[in-house]
Amino acid sequence: MIKKYNAFKTEKMSGPREILPAGGYVGKIMSAKVEEYNWGQVLIIAWDVAEGEYAGFYKRDFDQNPNEDKRWRGTLRMPIPDDSGSTENGWRARAFNNMIACLEESNPGFHWDWDETKLKGKGLGILVREREWEMNGSTGWTTEASSTATIDAIRAGKFRIPKPRKLQNRIETPESNAAQIAAADDIDLPF
């Protein structure tokens, strides 16, 4: 007979988390903050889907996550341009300028004044793409917010889903995870 341990309780394991499909969404900004890195600043926008089939997606995801260290998964990370004049900074400036133009057009009467705290509650079109991930030798696909559009463009379907972001410098192994799992299933049990 198995000896019962003290921490036993009957509970279902949580299944895999649902992933928001790649596409365009009308979003609502829940909060915005700036984080400082050694290479520059990043505006981090926490958002949720405001309309349609997936409305409230990230709130449900957060509420259903049983982990103590849970995080809000609906984020858009926008690097803030500086005056360096680099090619990368030019890309940052175009993306940031586009986001501000989309915010102003999507929120009549709103004018950007460089105070990120005033973004809370504003609407914004968010484009979501697929992104490949790797952790501890495993890989898979998820989605992430990657760029912005106006709310009118999202509602009218006048946007292109950004290309998937694949892992860079990935070392391919001769056996895929599926092949390794299949090989493990072939192990003879001692009974």
C-alpha positions as CSV (number, residue, x, y, z in Angstrom):
1,M,0.0,0.0,0.0
2,I,1.3,3.5,-0.8
3,K,2.1,5.7,2.1
4,K,0.1,9.0,2.1
5,Y,2.1,12.1,2.2
6,N,1.1,15.3,4.1
7,A,0.9,17.7,1.2
8,F,-1.6,15.5,-0.7
9,K,-4.7,17.1,-2.1
10,T,-6.8,16.2,-5.1
11,E,-6.3,18.7,-7.8
12,K,-6.3,18.7,-11.5
13,M,-3.1,19.7,-13.3
14,S,-3.6,22.8,-15.4
15,G,-3.5,22.1,-19.1
16,P,-1.6,24.0,-21.7
17,R,-2.4,27.7,-21.7
18,E,-4.4,29.1,-24.6
19,I,-2.5,31.2,-27.0
20,L,-4.0,34.3,-28.7
21,P,-4.0,33.6,-32.5
22,A,-1.9,35.8,-34.7
23,G,-3.9,38.7,-36.1
24,G,-5.2,42.2,-35.5
25,Y,-7.0,43.1,-32.4
26,V,-8.7,46.2,-30.9
27,G,-6.9,46.6,-27.7
28,K,-7.4,48.5,-24.5
29,I,-4.3,49.7,-22.6
30,M,-4.4,48.5,-19.0
31,S,-1.1,50.3,-17.9
32,A,2.1,51.7,-19.3
33,K,5.5,52.1,-17.8
34,V,9.1,52.8,-18.9
35,E,11.9,50.4,-18.1
36,E,15.5,51.4,-18.3
37,Y,18.2,49.1,-19.8
38,N,21.9,49.6,-20.4
39,W,21.1,50.1,-24.1
40,G,18.1,52.4,-23.7
41,Q,14.5,52.8,-22.6
42,V,11.5,50.6,-23.4
43,L,7.8,51.5,-23.1
44,I,6.0,48.5,-21.8
45,I,2.3,48.6,-22.5
46,A,0.0,46.0,-20.7
47,W,-3.0,45.5,-22.9
48,D,-6.1,43.3,-23.3
49,V,-8.3,42.5,-26.2
50,A,-11.3,44.9,-26.0
51,E,-13.6,43.6,-28.7
52,G,-14.7,40.4,-30.5
53,E,-14.4,36.7,-29.8
54,Y,-11.2,37.1,-27.7
55,A,-12.3,40.2,-25.6
56,G,-10.8,39.9,-22.1
57,F,-8.4,37.2,-23.2
58,Y,-5.4,38.2,-21.0
59,K,-7.6,38.9,-18.0
60,R,-9.0,35.4,-18.1
61,D,-5.5,34.0,-18.7
62,F,-4.2,35.8,-15.6
63,D,-7.1,34.9,-13.4
64,Q,-6.9,31.2,-14.4
65,N,-3.2,30.9,-13.8
66,P,-2.7,29.0,-10.5
67,N,1.0,29.9,-10.2
68,E,2.1,32.3,-7.4
69,D,4.6,34.1,-9.8
70,K,2.1,34.7,-12.6
71,R,2.6,37.6,-14.9
72,W,0.3,39.5,-17.3
73,R,1.1,38.1,-20.8
74,G,-0.5,40.8,-22.9
75,T,2.4,43.2,-23.3
76,L,3.7,45.3,-26.1
77,R,7.4,46.3,-25.7
78,M,8.2,49.4,-27.6
79,P,11.9,50.6,-27.6
80,I,12.0,54.3,-27.2
81,P,14.2,56.1,-29.8
82,D,17.2,58.2,-28.8
83,D,19.3,60.7,-30.7
84,S,22.1,58.3,-31.6
85,G,21.4,58.4,-35.4
86,S,22.0,54.6,-35.7
87,T,20.1,52.5,-38.2
88,E,18.4,50.6,-35.4
89,N,17.4,53.9,-33.8
90,G,15.8,54.9,-37.2
91,W,13.6,51.7,-37.0
92,R,12.7,52.4,-33.4
93,A,11.7,56.0,-34.3
94,R,9.4,54.8,-37.2
95,A,7.7,52.2,-35.0
96,F,7.3,54.6,-32.0
97,N,6.0,57.5,-34.2
98,N,3.5,55.1,-35.8
99,M,2.3,53.9,-32.4
100,I,1.7,57.5,-31.3
101,A,-0.1,58.4,-34.5
102,C,-2.3,55.3,-34.1
103,L,-3.0,56.3,-30.5
104,E,-4.0,59.8,-31.4
105,E,-6.2,58.7,-34.3
106,S,-7.9,56.0,-32.3
107,N,-8.6,58.2,-29.3
108,P,-10.3,61.5,-30.5
109,G,-9.1,64.4,-28.3
110,F,-6.0,62.6,-27.1
111,H,-2.6,64.2,-27.7
112,W,0.7,62.6,-26.8
113,D,2.5,64.7,-24.1
114,W,5.3,62.2,-23.2
115,D,3.5,61.0,-20.0
116,E,3.1,57.3,-20.4
117,T,0.7,57.0,-17.4
118,K,-2.0,58.8,-19.4
119,L,-2.1,55.9,-21.8
120,K,-4.2,53.8,-19.4
121,G,-7.6,53.2,-20.7
122,K,-6.8,54.3,-24.3
123,G,-7.7,52.1,-27.3
124,L,-5.1,50.9,-29.8
125,G,-4.9,48.5,-32.7
126,I,-2.5,45.7,-31.8
127,L,-0.9,43.3,-34.4
128,V,0.0,39.9,-33.0
129,R,2.5,37.6,-34.7
130,E,3.8,34.1,-34.1
131,R,7.1,33.7,-32.2
132,E,9.3,30.6,-31.9
133,W,10.7,30.0,-28.4
134,E,13.4,27.8,-26.9
135,M,13.8,26.9,-23.2
136,N,16.0,24.1,-21.7
137,G,16.3,22.4,-25.0
138,S,12.6,22.4,-25.9
139,T,11.1,24.6,-28.6
140,G,7.7,25.7,-29.6
141,W,5.5,28.5,-30.9
142,T,3.6,31.2,-29.1
143,T,2.3,34.7,-30.1
144,E,3.4,38.2,-29.2
145,A,2.3,41.8,-29.8
146,S,4.6,43.2,-32.4
147,S,3.3,46.4,-33.8
148,T,0.3,48.8,-33.9
149,A,-2.4,50.1,-36.1
150,T,-5.4,52.3,-35.8
151,I,-8.6,50.8,-34.3
152,D,-10.4,51.7,-37.6
153,A,-7.9,49.7,-39.6
154,I,-8.3,46.7,-37.4
155,R,-12.1,46.8,-37.5
156,A,-12.0,47.2,-41.3
157,G,-9.5,44.3,-41.7
158,K,-7.0,46.7,-43.4
159,F,-3.8,45.3,-41.9
160,R,-1.3,42.5,-42.6
161,I,-0.3,40.0,-39.9
162,P,3.4,40.4,-39.2
163,K,5.7,37.6,-40.4
164,P,6.4,34.9,-37.7
165,R,9.6,35.5,-35.7
166,K,11.8,32.4,-35.8
167,L,14.6,31.7,-33.5
168,Q,18.0,33.0,-34.7
169,N,21.2,31.0,-34.5
170,R,19.3,27.9,-33.6
171,I,21.4,24.7,-33.7
172,E,19.5,21.9,-35.3
173,T,19.8,18.5,-33.6
174,P,19.6,15.3,-35.5
175,E,16.6,14.1,-33.5
176,S,13.5,16.2,-33.0
177,N,11.7,16.2,-29.6
178,A,9.0,14.0,-31.2
179,A,11.6,11.4,-32.3
180,Q,13.1,11.4,-28.7
181,I,9.7,10.9,-27.2
182,A,8.9,8.1,-29.6
183,A,12.2,6.4,-28.7
184,A,11.4,6.7,-25.0
185,D,8.0,5.0,-25.7
186,D,9.9,2.0,-27.0
187,I,11.6,1.2,-23.7
188,D,10.7,-2.2,-22.4
189,L,9.0,-2.2,-19.0
190,P,10.1,-4.8,-16.5
191,F,6.7,-6.4,-16.2
